[in-house]
Amino acid sequence: MESEVDQVSLLDLLLVLAENTKLLLLGPVAAGLMALAGSFALPQKFISEAILAIPASPQPAAQAASLMRSPLVLDPVIVAFDLAQGRSVSMARQALSESVKATVGKDGLLRLELTGPSPAQAQALANAVIDAWVKTTKPAEQDRKDIETRLSYAKTSLDGVTALLARLSKESGSYLAQPLSRGEAGTTLASVGDLQSRYVNEVLNLTRTLQGLSRDVVVQPPTLPTEHVSPKKSMIATLAALGTGFALLLWVFMRQSWRALATRPEAADKLDRLRATIRFK
């Protein structure tokens, strides 16, 4: 008995599908074609990519990636390209920030991706972001004075240690093992050499900090994209066709269920009350 009921239900379903074959086939196809045609009117987006090798000083790569999406970098780009266009600067900054992606890979390289409405503008925006970021690596006026003072002291100390090391190098090995006079007690050639290395590193780091970075850190300049990344027209058409097909299939079965319900005497009173309620509203 149950197998007969299942067979009848399956035949009913197949009959419903057969009666609505044109609707279930042509509807999704038409929706997919309309969605495909509409996708051509959507604005296209292109991505320009650049790779930077950033030293640990004066600005680590992770900090550089964060700064590239900060107002310090984005605001000059907004002004240069007039990206506000009647909007507030904060809204233009938010929109530009969403188009900038900066990540640091396991290899330590910073990869910058910038999305633009055209290949040329995407490349130009990427270059502008890099230029604006490079300026942030240079110290401000007050910081520059402090760094110059520290650099001058480090150079003077390095000259003194270098002179001391040169004098100690001329002495015999037996003399080097003994304490030195006039405040140099306990000083050895090895310890003076270590002190010299520290001052050399300090001079180099301070000089690098004072100068900031340049575009020499750009390993791969921003590319000129040749293909758009969105909208994906085929995906839009496919999703539209699938969504329409599912909606039509659901509607066909609901309509069939409503018709079957209308043939049952016990449901007639409920249907009349439902129709009356709908008309009243």
C-alpha positions in Angstrom: 0.0 0.0 0.0 2.8 2.4 0.9 4.6 1.6 -2.3 1.5 2.4 -4.3 1.2 5.8 -2.5 4.9 6.6 -3.1 4.5 5.6 -6.7 1.4 7.8 -7.1 3.2 10.8 -5.4 6.2 10.3 -7.7 4.0 10.2 -10.7 2.2 13.4 -9.6 5.6 15.2 -9.2 6.7 14.0 -12.6 3.4 15.1 -14.1 3.8 18.6 -12.5 7.3 18.9 -13.9 6.2 17.8 -17.3 3.3 20.2 -17.4 5.6 23.1 -16.6 8.7 22.1 -18.6 8.8 25.3 -20.7 8.4 27.5 -17.7 11.1 25.7 -15.7 13.5 25.7 -18.6 12.9 29.0 -20.3 12.5 31.0 -17.1 16.0 30.4 -15.7 17.5 30.9 -19.2 15.8 34.2 -19.7 16.8 35.3 -16.2 20.4 34.3 -16.8 20.5 36.2 -20.1 19.0 39.3 -18.5 21.5 39.1 -15.7 24.4 38.7 -18.1 23.2 41.7 -20.1 22.9 43.8 -16.9 26.3 42.8 -15.8 27.8 44.7 -18.7 26.4 47.9 -17.2 28.1 47.3 -13.8 31.4 49.2 -13.2 34.5 47.2 -13.8 37.3 46.9 -11.4 41.0 46.3 -12.0 43.8 45.5 -9.6 47.4 46.8 -9.8 50.0 44.9 -7.8 53.3 46.0 -6.4 56.0 44.2 -4.2 58.2 46.1 -1.7 61.2 44.8 0.2 61.2 47.0 3.3 64.2 46.9 5.8 63.5 46.6 9.5 64.6 50.2 10.1 63.3 52.8 10.2 59.9 51.2 9.6 59.1 47.5 9.7 57.1 45.9 6.9 54.1 45.2 9.2 53.9 48.9 10.2 54.3 50.0 6.6 51.3 47.8 5.6 49.2 49.3 8.3 50.2 52.9 7.4 49.3 52.4 3.8 45.6 52.3 4.8 45.9 55.2 7.3 44.8 58.8 6.8 48.4 59.8 6.8 48.9 58.1 3.4 45.4 58.1 2.0 44.4 61.8 2.5 47.2 63.1 0.2 46.1 60.6 -2.5 42.5 61.7 -2.1 43.5 65.3 -2.6 45.8 64.6 -5.6 43.2 62.6 -7.5 40.1 64.6 -6.3 38.5 61.4 -5.1 36.1 63.1 -2.7 33.9 64.5 -5.5 31.4 66.2 -3.3 31.7 63.7 -0.5 33.3 64.2 2.9 36.9 63.3 3.2 36.1 60.6 5.7 33.7 58.9 3.2 36.3 59.2 0.4 39.0 57.8 2.8 36.8 54.8 3.7 36.1 54.0 0.0 39.8 54.3 -0.9 40.8 52.2 2.2 38.6 49.4 1.0 40.4 49.4 -2.4 43.9 49.1 -0.8 45.2 45.8 0.4 48.7 45.5 1.9 50.0 42.2 3.3 53.4 40.9 4.5 54.2 37.4 3.3 56.3 34.8 5.0 59.2 35.9 2.8 59.1 39.3 4.5 58.0 41.1 1.3 55.1 43.5 1.3 52.5 43.0 -1.4 50.3 46.0 -2.3 47.1 45.5 -4.3 45.0 48.5 -5.3 41.7 48.3 -7.0 40.6 51.0 -9.5 37.9 51.6 -12.1 40.4 51.4 -15.0 43.9 49.8 -15.5 45.6 53.2 -15.7 44.0 54.6 -12.6 44.6 51.5 -10.6 48.3 51.8 -11.5 48.4 55.5 -10.8 46.7 55.1 -7.4 49.2 52.4 -6.4 52.1 54.6 -7.3 50.5 57.5 -5.4 50.0 55.3 -2.3 53.7 54.2 -2.4 54.9 57.8 -2.8 52.7 59.0 0.1 53.9 56.2 2.3 57.6 56.9 1.4 57.1 60.4 2.8 55.9 59.0 6.1 59.3 57.3 6.6 61.1 60.7 6.8 61.1 62.2 10.3 59.3 65.4 11.2 61.3 68.6 11.8 61.5 68.3 15.6 62.3 64.6 15.4 65.0 65.4 12.8 66.7 67.8 15.2 66.8 65.1 17.9 68.1 62.5 15.5 70.8 64.8 14.2 71.9 65.5 17.8 72.1 61.8 18.6 73.9 61.1 15.3 76.5 63.8 16.1 77.1 62.3 19.5 77.4 58.8 18.1 79.9 59.9 15.4 82.0 61.7 18.0 82.0 58.6 20.2 82.8 56.4 17.3 85.8 58.6 16.4 87.1 58.3 19.9 86.7 54.6 20.1 88.3 54.1 16.7 91.3 56.2 17.8 91.6 54.2 21.0 91.3 50.9 19.1 94.1 52.1 16.7 96.4 52.9 19.6 95.7 49.6 21.3 96.4 47.7 18.2 100.0 49.0 18.1 100.7 47.7 21.6 102.1 44.3 22.4 99.9 41.4 23.3 101.3 41.3 26.9 100.4 44.9 27.4 96.9 44.4 26.2 96.3 41.9 29.0 97.1 44.5 31.6 94.8 47.3 32.9 95.2 50.7 31.1 95.8 54.0 32.9 93.8 57.3 33.0 90.3 55.8 33.3 90.9 53.0 30.9 91.4 50.3 33.5 90.0 46.9 32.6 89.6 47.9 28.9 90.8 45.3 26.4 91.1 45.2 22.7 88.1 42.9 22.4 85.8 45.1 24.4 86.8 48.2 22.6 86.1 46.4 19.3 82.6 45.5 20.5 82.0 49.1 21.5 83.1 50.3 18.1 80.7 47.9 16.4 77.8 49.2 18.5 78.6 52.8 17.6 78.9 51.9 13.9 75.5 50.2 14.0 74.0 53.2 15.8 75.5 55.6 13.3 74.1 53.6 10.4 70.6 53.2 11.9 70.4 56.9 12.8 71.6 57.9 9.3 68.9 55.6 7.7 66.3 57.0 10.0 67.2 60.5 9.2 67.1 59.9 5.4 64.0 57.8 5.5 63.2 55.3 2.7 63.0 55.8 -1.0 61.4 54.0 -3.9 64.4 51.8 -4.1 62.5 49.5 -1.8 60.1 48.8 -4.7 61.0 45.4 -6.0 58.1 45.2 -8.5 56.6 48.5 -9.6 52.8 48.7 -9.8 51.5 46.6 -12.7 49.2 47.8 -15.4 46.3 45.2 -15.2 45.0 43.8 -18.5 41.9 42.0 -17.2 39.2 43.1 -14.9 38.5 41.2 -11.7 34.9 42.1 -11.3 32.1 41.9 -12.1 32.3 38.1 -12.9 29.7 38.1 -15.6 29.4 34.3 -16.0 29.0 33.8 -12.2 26.3 36.5 -12.1 24.4 34.8 -15.0 24.7 31.4 -13.4 23.5 32.5 -10.0 20.6 34.3 -11.5 19.5 31.3 -13.5 19.8 28.9 -10.5 18.0 31.3 -8.2 15.2 31.8 -10.7 14.9 28.1 -11.4 14.6 27.3 -7.7 12.0 30.0 -7.2 9.9 28.8 -10.2 10.1 25.2 -9.1 8.9 26.2 -5.6 6.1 28.3 -7.1 5.0 25.4 -9.3 4.7 22.9 -6.5 3.0 25.5 -4.2 0.4 26.2 -7.0 -0.2 22.5 -7.5 -0.6 21.9 -3.8 -3.1 24.8 -3.6 -5.1 23.3 -6.5 -5.1 19.9 -4.9 -6.2 21.4 -1.6 -9.1 23.2 -3.3 -10.6 19.8 -4.5 -11.0 18.5 -1.0 -14.4 19.1 0.5 -13.1 19.4 4.1 -10.8 22.2 3.1 -13.4 24.2 1.2 -14.7 26.1 4.3 -11.1 27.1 5.3 -10.4 28.3 1.8 -13.6 30.4 1.7 -12.6 32.0 5.0 -9.1 32.7 3.8 -10.4 34.3 0.6 -12.8 36.4 2.6 -10.0 37.5 5.0 -7.8 38.5 2.0 -10.6 40.5 0.4 -11.4 42.2 3.7 -7.8 43.4 4.0 
